[in-house]
Amino acid sequence: MMGKTVIVTGANSGIGKATTVDILRQRGRVIMACRDLLRAEAEAEEILSVTSAHSRQLVVKHLDLASLTSVHAFCQAIIEEEPRIDVLINNAGVYQCPYSRTEDGFEMQFGVNHLGHFLLTNLLLDRLKGSAPSRVVVVSSKLYKHGQVNFEDLNSEHHYDKAFAYSRSKLANLLFTSELARRLQGTGVTANSLTPGIVRTNLGRHVHVPGMAKPLFNLVSRGLFRSPEEGARTSVYLACSPDVEGVQGKCFADCRPQALLPKATDADVAGKLWDISEVLVGITT
């Protein structure tokens, strides 16, 4: 990865942090795109310490995916400052949060997990194309299986179930990747997704575990859940491995292609979701 620049959203914790560490160890350069700038800067110091990487290899930038204004500002800065982007890893996400809305009025999980990354990717596409061969990596979840895209209630205004909303956002990630890959044919930019499995991260902070059950839950999770390093392996594989050079529109788990349910690759639904997403975030292509 020497000489290559990788953007990782949500790089200050969990899978994103582990991904950043691994890419630095492969001598890549990482731009940490994070909502909490102070926390990200503190984590960056720790990452540099454990990797012995040069400070030039790690850049911290503010990016709040719950704000379209923030996404535009981040992309404008990247375009002005970075001559190339070799890999964009759409990693950040929120999980089963109570009902809330983004700065622009979107249901939080759909807004951050899908729309924020949708806008981010589209605004950086020209730079990615100019850096070809380059890659877009999208972190989804096997929980997509429980999701449905209801075009009549994308904002969950009629009904909100936090688990369903998360699954829907992860299904949207897969549909987005499928349509993006179709549009990128022949450009030298590839788009692939992954499901990392159940990983011990702070993503589940909104999941309520009764106080008396927490010690048992923590014990079981350590035995059954993956570490962030294990969860990051497929992200790093898709970002760095020559094995997937030119591979387009696939979903991976444990560094191997996986079969998806038909609803995750439905071309009509993917195209419609893309068109509606363009309207929602205010762009045209």
ZALUM-161071 format. One record per residue (C-alpha): residue number from 1; chain; x, y, z. Coordinates in nm, 4 decimals. Example, Ala and Ser with C-alpha at 12.3 -4.5 7.8 and 13.67 -1.06 7.14 Angstrom:
BEGIN
+-----+-----+----------+----------+----------+
: seq : mol :     east :    north :       up :
+-----+-----+----------+----------+----------+
:   1 :   A :   1.2300 :  -0.4500 :   0.7800 :
:   2 :   A :   1.3670 :  -0.1060 :   0.7140 :
+-----+-----+----------+----------+----------+
***
This chain:
BEGIN
+-----+-----+----------+----------+----------+
: seq : mol :     east :    north :       up :
+-----+-----+----------+----------+----------+
:   1 :   A :   0.0000 :   0.0000 :   0.0000 :
:   2 :   A :   0.3017 :   0.2308 :  -0.0124 :
:   3 :   A :   0.2095 :   0.5550 :  -0.1856 :
:   4 :   A :  -0.1638 :   0.4841 :  -0.1638 :
:   5 :   A :  -0.4175 :   0.6999 :   0.0198 :
:   6 :   A :  -0.7160 :   0.5391 :   0.1899 :
:   7 :   A :  -1.0164 :   0.7173 :   0.3427 :
:   8 :   A :  -1.1820 :   0.5295 :   0.6302 :
:   9 :   A :  -1.5055 :   0.6653 :   0.7778 :
:  10 :   A :  -1.5528 :   0.5988 :   1.1476 :
:  11 :   A :  -1.1819 :   0.5245 :   1.1809 :
:  12 :   A :  -1.1479 :   0.6153 :   1.5479 :
:  13 :   A :  -1.3032 :   0.2993 :   1.6939 :
:  14 :   A :  -1.3979 :  -0.0628 :   1.6338 :
:  15 :   A :  -1.3559 :  -0.2065 :   1.2850 :
:  16 :   A :  -1.2570 :   0.1312 :   1.1411 :
:  17 :   A :  -0.9696 :   0.1738 :   1.3848 :
:  18 :   A :  -0.8486 :  -0.1835 :   1.3309 :
:  19 :   A :  -0.8669 :  -0.1287 :   0.9541 :
:  20 :   A :  -0.6610 :   0.1877 :   0.9879 :
:  21 :   A :  -0.3950 :   0.0104 :   1.1941 :
:  22 :   A :  -0.3613 :  -0.2716 :   0.9409 :
:  23 :   A :  -0.3356 :  -0.0391 :   0.6409 :
:  24 :   A :  -0.0676 :   0.1689 :   0.8156 :
:  25 :   A :   0.1276 :  -0.1486 :   0.8859 :
:  26 :   A :   0.1148 :  -0.2161 :   0.5129 :
:  27 :   A :   0.2719 :   0.1300 :   0.4690 :
:  28 :   A :  -0.0408 :   0.2946 :   0.3337 :
:  29 :   A :  -0.1595 :   0.6445 :   0.4197 :
:  30 :   A :  -0.4977 :   0.6794 :   0.5933 :
:  31 :   A :  -0.7352 :   0.9725 :   0.6215 :
:  32 :   A :  -0.9462 :   0.9167 :   0.9333 :
:  33 :   A :  -1.2910 :   1.0643 :   0.8618 :
:  34 :   A :  -1.4579 :   1.0996 :   1.2014 :
:  35 :   A :  -1.7455 :   1.2857 :   1.3651 :
:  36 :   A :  -1.5718 :   1.3466 :   1.7011 :
:  37 :   A :  -1.2534 :   1.5288 :   1.6067 :
:  38 :   A :  -1.0998 :   1.5427 :   1.9555 :
:  39 :   A :  -1.1520 :   1.1731 :   2.0141 :
:  40 :   A :  -1.0198 :   1.0920 :   1.6684 :
:  41 :   A :  -0.7025 :   1.2918 :   1.7295 :
:  42 :   A :  -0.6438 :   1.1068 :   2.0564 :
:  43 :   A :  -0.6973 :   0.7723 :   1.8844 :
:  44 :   A :  -0.4631 :   0.8780 :   1.6049 :
:  45 :   A :  -0.1849 :   0.9285 :   1.8582 :
:  46 :   A :  -0.2423 :   0.5770 :   1.9908 :
:  47 :   A :  -0.2527 :   0.4316 :   1.6396 :
:  48 :   A :   0.0791 :   0.5968 :   1.5498 :
:  49 :   A :   0.2271 :   0.4591 :   1.8695 :
:  50 :   A :   0.1244 :   0.0969 :   1.8103 :
:  51 :   A :   0.2149 :   0.0975 :   1.4401 :
:  52 :   A :   0.5332 :   0.3075 :   1.4577 :
:  53 :   A :   0.4038 :   0.4792 :   1.1464 :
:  54 :   A :   0.5203 :   0.8281 :   1.0498 :
:  55 :   A :   0.2781 :   1.1072 :   1.1320 :
:  56 :   A :   0.2596 :   1.1872 :   0.7594 :
:  57 :   A :   0.0832 :   0.8537 :   0.7102 :
:  58 :   A :  -0.2168 :   0.9514 :   0.9195 :
:  59 :   A :  -0.4514 :   1.2466 :   0.8693 :
:  60 :   A :  -0.7562 :   1.3269 :   1.0835 :
:  61 :   A :  -1.0507 :   1.5033 :   0.9202 :
:  62 :   A :  -1.3921 :   1.5978 :   1.0534 :
:  63 :   A :  -1.6859 :   1.4220 :   0.8881 :
:  64 :   A :  -2.0368 :   1.4040 :   1.0318 :
:  65 :   A :  -2.2398 :   1.1734 :   0.8110 :
:  66 :   A :  -2.5575 :   1.2999 :   0.9776 :
:  67 :   A :  -2.4997 :   1.6370 :   0.8110 :
:  68 :   A :  -2.4999 :   1.6835 :   0.4342 :
:  69 :   A :  -2.3247 :   2.0168 :   0.4890 :
:  70 :   A :  -2.0441 :   1.8366 :   0.6715 :
:  71 :   A :  -2.0148 :   1.5791 :   0.3931 :
:  72 :   A :  -1.9842 :   1.8561 :   0.1335 :
:  73 :   A :  -1.7221 :   2.0386 :   0.3425 :
:  74 :   A :  -1.5182 :   1.7215 :   0.3924 :
:  75 :   A :  -1.5231 :   1.6363 :   0.0220 :
:  76 :   A :  -1.4337 :   1.9901 :  -0.0789 :
:  77 :   A :  -1.1294 :   1.9777 :   0.1499 :
:  78 :   A :  -1.0257 :   1.6372 :   0.0166 :
:  79 :   A :  -1.0553 :   1.7500 :  -0.3452 :
:  80 :   A :  -0.8493 :   2.0613 :  -0.2716 :
:  81 :   A :  -0.5795 :   1.8840 :  -0.0698 :
:  82 :   A :  -0.5509 :   1.5289 :  -0.2034 :
:  83 :   A :  -0.4224 :   1.4634 :  -0.5559 :
:  84 :   A :  -0.5467 :   1.1044 :  -0.5419 :
:  85 :   A :  -0.7742 :   0.8669 :  -0.3512 :
:  86 :   A :  -0.6919 :   0.5015 :  -0.3961 :
:  87 :   A :  -0.9512 :   0.3498 :  -0.1638 :
:  88 :   A :  -1.2685 :   0.4780 :   0.0023 :
:  89 :   A :  -1.3924 :   0.2570 :   0.2870 :
:  90 :   A :  -1.7498 :   0.3388 :   0.3905 :
:  91 :   A :  -1.7287 :   0.1923 :   0.7393 :
:  92 :   A :  -1.9010 :   0.4257 :   0.9861 :
:  93 :   A :  -2.2495 :   0.3498 :   1.1094 :
:  94 :   A :  -2.5086 :   0.3762 :   1.3838 :
:  95 :   A :  -2.6929 :   0.0734 :   1.5196 :
:  96 :   A :  -3.0434 :   0.0424 :   1.6611 :
:  97 :   A :  -3.0557 :   0.3935 :   1.8042 :
:  98 :   A :  -3.3787 :   0.5421 :   1.9416 :
:  99 :   A :  -3.5749 :   0.7325 :   1.6808 :
: 100 :   A :  -3.3995 :   1.0535 :   1.5868 :
: 101 :   A :  -3.3286 :   1.2541 :   1.2753 :
: 102 :   A :  -3.0209 :   1.3832 :   1.1056 :
: 103 :   A :  -2.9506 :   1.7528 :   1.0620 :
: 104 :   A :  -3.1372 :   1.7337 :   0.7313 :
: 105 :   A :  -3.4418 :   1.5535 :   0.8700 :
: 106 :   A :  -3.3680 :   1.1928 :   0.7714 :
: 107 :   A :  -3.4216 :   0.8976 :   1.0034 :
: 108 :   A :  -3.0808 :   0.8602 :   1.1685 :
: 109 :   A :  -2.9841 :   0.5063 :   1.0657 :
: 110 :   A :  -3.0956 :   0.5481 :   0.7045 :
: 111 :   A :  -2.9435 :   0.8966 :   0.6934 :
: 112 :   A :  -2.6002 :   0.8027 :   0.8299 :
: 113 :   A :  -2.5559 :   0.4453 :   0.7141 :
: 114 :   A :  -2.6881 :   0.4993 :   0.3617 :
: 115 :   A :  -2.7488 :   0.8601 :   0.2565 :
: 116 :   A :  -2.4357 :   1.0097 :   0.4147 :
: 117 :   A :  -2.2144 :   0.7525 :   0.2477 :
: 118 :   A :  -2.4102 :   0.7789 :  -0.0769 :
: 119 :   A :  -2.3352 :   1.1505 :  -0.0988 :
: 120 :   A :  -1.9759 :   1.1078 :   0.0169 :
: 121 :   A :  -1.9030 :   0.8481 :  -0.2508 :
: 122 :   A :  -2.0662 :   1.0459 :  -0.5302 :
: 123 :   A :  -1.8806 :   1.3645 :  -0.4436 :
: 124 :   A :  -1.5473 :   1.1786 :  -0.4474 :
: 125 :   A :  -1.6116 :   0.9711 :  -0.7599 :
: 126 :   A :  -1.4235 :   1.1984 :  -0.9989 :
: 127 :   A :  -1.1143 :   1.1876 :  -0.7788 :
: 128 :   A :  -1.1442 :   0.8095 :  -0.7479 :
: 129 :   A :  -1.1753 :   0.7769 :  -1.1249 :
: 130 :   A :  -0.8724 :   0.9993 :  -1.1713 :
: 131 :   A :  -0.6783 :   0.7706 :  -0.9367 :
: 132 :   A :  -0.7782 :   0.4445 :  -1.1086 :
: 133 :   A :  -0.7295 :   0.1632 :  -1.0459 :
: 134 :   A :  -0.9075 :   0.2520 :  -0.7235 :
: 135 :   A :  -1.1643 :   0.0931 :  -0.4951 :
: 136 :   A :  -1.4808 :   0.1624 :  -0.2972 :
: 137 :   A :  -1.5456 :  -0.0716 :  -0.0050 :
: 138 :   A :  -1.8845 :  -0.0704 :   0.1707 :
: 139 :   A :  -1.9340 :  -0.2296 :   0.5135 :
: 140 :   A :  -2.2792 :  -0.3879 :   0.5378 :
: 141 :   A :  -2.4176 :  -0.6570 :   0.7696 :
: 142 :   A :  -2.5804 :  -0.9978 :   0.7447 :
: 143 :   A :  -2.8746 :  -0.8373 :   0.9228 :
: 144 :   A :  -2.9696 :  -0.6977 :   0.5812 :
: 145 :   A :  -3.1682 :  -1.0225 :   0.5505 :
: 146 :   A :  -3.4317 :  -0.8807 :   0.7868 :
: 147 :   A :  -3.4673 :  -0.5507 :   0.6006 :
: 148 :   A :  -3.7053 :  -0.4268 :   0.3338 :
: 149 :   A :  -3.6915 :  -0.1037 :   0.1359 :
: 150 :   A :  -4.0319 :   0.0580 :   0.1793 :
: 151 :   A :  -4.0297 :   0.3487 :  -0.0632 :
: 152 :   A :  -4.3538 :   0.4763 :   0.0914 :
: 153 :   A :  -4.1883 :   0.5270 :   0.4317 :
: 154 :   A :  -3.8122 :   0.5632 :   0.3882 :
: 155 :   A :  -3.8026 :   0.8134 :   0.6742 :
: 156 :   A :  -3.9909 :   0.5863 :   0.9181 :
: 157 :   A :  -4.2513 :   0.8550 :   0.9759 :
: 158 :   A :  -4.5394 :   0.6067 :   0.9916 :
: 159 :   A :  -4.3626 :   0.3328 :   1.1850 :
: 160 :   A :  -4.0202 :   0.2992 :   1.3485 :
: 161 :   A :  -3.8600 :  -0.0201 :   1.4644 :
: 162 :   A :  -3.4919 :   0.0348 :   1.5439 :
: 163 :   A :  -3.3849 :  -0.3187 :   1.4480 :
: 164 :   A :  -3.5754 :  -0.3099 :   1.1200 :
: 165 :   A :  -3.4402 :   0.0373 :   1.0427 :
: 166 :   A :  -3.0842 :  -0.0861 :   1.0873 :
: 167 :   A :  -3.1460 :  -0.3908 :   0.8672 :
: 168 :   A :  -3.3016 :  -0.1674 :   0.6022 :
: 169 :   A :  -2.9994 :   0.0627 :   0.6036 :
: 170 :   A :  -2.7668 :  -0.2351 :   0.5604 :
: 171 :   A :  -2.9807 :  -0.3650 :   0.2736 :
: 172 :   A :  -2.9550 :  -0.0172 :   0.1222 :
: 173 :   A :  -2.5744 :  -0.0451 :   0.1473 :
: 174 :   A :  -2.5819 :  -0.3604 :  -0.0635 :
: 175 :   A :  -2.8227 :  -0.2176 :  -0.3204 :
: 176 :   A :  -2.6089 :   0.0957 :  -0.3423 :
: 177 :   A :  -2.2946 :  -0.1115 :  -0.3988 :
: 178 :   A :  -2.4659 :  -0.3152 :  -0.6692 :
: 179 :   A :  -2.5838 :  -0.0083 :  -0.8600 :
: 180 :   A :  -2.2544 :   0.1749 :  -0.8075 :
: 181 :   A :  -2.0615 :  -0.1208 :  -0.9475 :
: 182 :   A :  -2.2865 :  -0.1239 :  -1.2541 :
: 183 :   A :  -2.2264 :   0.2466 :  -1.3126 :
: 184 :   A :  -1.8507 :   0.2120 :  -1.2651 :
: 185 :   A :  -1.7958 :  -0.0543 :  -1.5287 :
: 186 :   A :  -1.5009 :   0.0416 :  -1.7455 :
: 187 :   A :  -1.3820 :   0.3289 :  -1.5228 :
: 188 :   A :  -1.1090 :   0.1428 :  -1.3367 :
: 189 :   A :  -1.2934 :   0.1959 :  -1.0069 :
: 190 :   A :  -1.4351 :  -0.1128 :  -0.8359 :
: 191 :   A :  -1.7105 :  -0.1270 :  -0.5741 :
: 192 :   A :  -1.7558 :  -0.4235 :  -0.3404 :
: 193 :   A :  -1.9248 :  -0.4777 :  -0.0057 :
: 194 :   A :  -1.8679 :  -0.6996 :   0.2949 :
: 195 :   A :  -2.0335 :  -0.8362 :   0.6062 :
: 196 :   A :  -1.7877 :  -0.8462 :   0.8998 :
: 197 :   A :  -1.9842 :  -1.0740 :   1.1343 :
: 198 :   A :  -2.0675 :  -0.9979 :   1.4969 :
: 199 :   A :  -1.7851 :  -0.7855 :   1.6323 :
: 200 :   A :  -1.7144 :  -0.6482 :   1.9811 :
: 201 :   A :  -1.7422 :  -0.2742 :   1.9195 :
: 202 :   A :  -1.9295 :   0.0214 :   2.0689 :
: 203 :   A :  -2.1798 :  -0.0022 :   1.7830 :
: 204 :   A :  -2.4225 :  -0.1776 :   2.0179 :
: 205 :   A :  -2.4263 :   0.1002 :   2.2752 :
: 206 :   A :  -2.7985 :   0.1578 :   2.2184 :
: 207 :   A :  -2.8861 :  -0.2079 :   2.2824 :
: 208 :   A :  -3.0270 :  -0.2425 :   2.6319 :
: 209 :   A :  -2.8884 :  -0.5237 :   2.8474 :
: 210 :   A :  -3.0350 :  -0.5515 :   3.2013 :
: 211 :   A :  -2.7809 :  -0.4605 :   3.4674 :
: 212 :   A :  -2.7723 :  -0.8015 :   3.6324 :
: 213 :   A :  -2.7170 :  -0.9712 :   3.2958 :
: 214 :   A :  -2.4281 :  -0.7499 :   3.1823 :
: 215 :   A :  -2.1457 :  -0.9579 :   3.3381 :
: 216 :   A :  -2.2768 :  -1.2730 :   3.1690 :
: 217 :   A :  -2.3344 :  -1.0880 :   2.8422 :
: 218 :   A :  -1.9800 :  -0.9497 :   2.8467 :
: 219 :   A :  -1.8384 :  -1.2944 :   2.9177 :
: 220 :   A :  -2.0389 :  -1.4589 :   2.6402 :
: 221 :   A :  -1.9587 :  -1.1828 :   2.3925 :
: 222 :   A :  -1.5870 :  -1.2281 :   2.4473 :
: 223 :   A :  -1.6226 :  -1.5934 :   2.3652 :
: 224 :   A :  -1.8584 :  -1.5646 :   2.0692 :
: 225 :   A :  -1.8043 :  -1.2221 :   1.9130 :
: 226 :   A :  -1.5126 :  -1.1328 :   1.6903 :
: 227 :   A :  -1.2448 :  -0.8860 :   1.7894 :
: 228 :   A :  -1.2263 :  -0.5616 :   1.5900 :
: 229 :   A :  -0.9073 :  -0.6943 :   1.4293 :
: 230 :   A :  -1.0893 :  -1.0069 :   1.3132 :
: 231 :   A :  -1.3838 :  -0.7994 :   1.1967 :
: 232 :   A :  -1.1549 :  -0.5739 :   0.9922 :
: 233 :   A :  -0.9867 :  -0.8504 :   0.7945 :
: 234 :   A :  -1.2280 :  -0.8468 :   0.5026 :
: 235 :   A :  -1.2259 :  -0.4659 :   0.4858 :
: 236 :   A :  -0.8471 :  -0.4717 :   0.4632 :
: 237 :   A :  -0.8576 :  -0.7563 :   0.2110 :
: 238 :   A :  -1.0906 :  -0.5651 :  -0.0203 :
: 239 :   A :  -0.8845 :  -0.2474 :   0.0209 :
: 240 :   A :  -0.5408 :  -0.3993 :  -0.0293 :
: 241 :   A :  -0.5363 :  -0.7462 :  -0.1826 :
: 242 :   A :  -0.4320 :  -0.7950 :  -0.5455 :
: 243 :   A :  -0.6661 :  -1.0970 :  -0.5452 :
: 244 :   A :  -0.9660 :  -0.8664 :  -0.5910 :
: 245 :   A :  -0.8143 :  -0.6328 :  -0.8482 :
: 246 :   A :  -1.0877 :  -0.5749 :  -1.1053 :
: 247 :   A :  -1.3523 :  -0.7646 :  -0.9059 :
: 248 :   A :  -1.6771 :  -0.5701 :  -0.9268 :
: 249 :   A :  -2.0092 :  -0.5708 :  -0.7413 :
: 250 :   A :  -1.9490 :  -0.8648 :  -0.5089 :
: 251 :   A :  -2.0170 :  -0.9069 :  -0.1385 :
: 252 :   A :  -1.7532 :  -1.0748 :   0.0764 :
: 253 :   A :  -1.7424 :  -1.2427 :   0.4168 :
: 254 :   A :  -1.4258 :  -1.3864 :   0.5678 :
: 255 :   A :  -1.2400 :  -1.2690 :   0.2555 :
: 256 :   A :  -1.4548 :  -1.4880 :   0.0290 :
: 257 :   A :  -1.7432 :  -1.3969 :  -0.2025 :
: 258 :   A :  -2.0836 :  -1.4770 :  -0.0580 :
: 259 :   A :  -2.4221 :  -1.5319 :  -0.2152 :
: 260 :   A :  -2.6785 :  -1.2646 :  -0.1360 :
: 261 :   A :  -3.0549 :  -1.2873 :  -0.1198 :
: 262 :   A :  -3.2172 :  -1.1686 :  -0.4454 :
: 263 :   A :  -3.3559 :  -0.8571 :  -0.2743 :
: 264 :   A :  -2.9997 :  -0.7316 :  -0.2175 :
: 265 :   A :  -2.9163 :  -0.7382 :  -0.5882 :
: 266 :   A :  -3.2532 :  -0.6458 :  -0.7414 :
: 267 :   A :  -3.1531 :  -0.4110 :  -1.0248 :
: 268 :   A :  -3.4891 :  -0.2342 :  -1.0377 :
: 269 :   A :  -3.4954 :  -0.1636 :  -0.6642 :
: 270 :   A :  -3.1286 :  -0.0619 :  -0.6669 :
: 271 :   A :  -3.1885 :   0.1819 :  -0.9522 :
: 272 :   A :  -3.4957 :   0.3313 :  -0.7878 :
: 273 :   A :  -3.3160 :   0.3683 :  -0.4539 :
: 274 :   A :  -3.0269 :   0.5420 :  -0.6312 :
: 275 :   A :  -3.2598 :   0.7882 :  -0.8052 :
: 276 :   A :  -3.4477 :   0.8695 :  -0.4847 :
: 277 :   A :  -3.1232 :   0.9034 :  -0.2901 :
: 278 :   A :  -2.9975 :   1.1571 :  -0.5439 :
: 279 :   A :  -3.3094 :   1.3651 :  -0.4875 :
: 280 :   A :  -3.2859 :   1.3367 :  -0.1092 :
: 281 :   A :  -2.9222 :   1.4496 :  -0.0910 :
: 282 :   A :  -2.9657 :   1.7102 :  -0.3653 :
: 283 :   A :  -2.7355 :   1.5859 :  -0.6404 :
: 284 :   A :  -2.7756 :   1.4764 :  -1.0013 :
: 285 :   A :  -2.5405 :   1.2624 :  -1.2069 :
+-----+-----+----------+----------+----------+
***
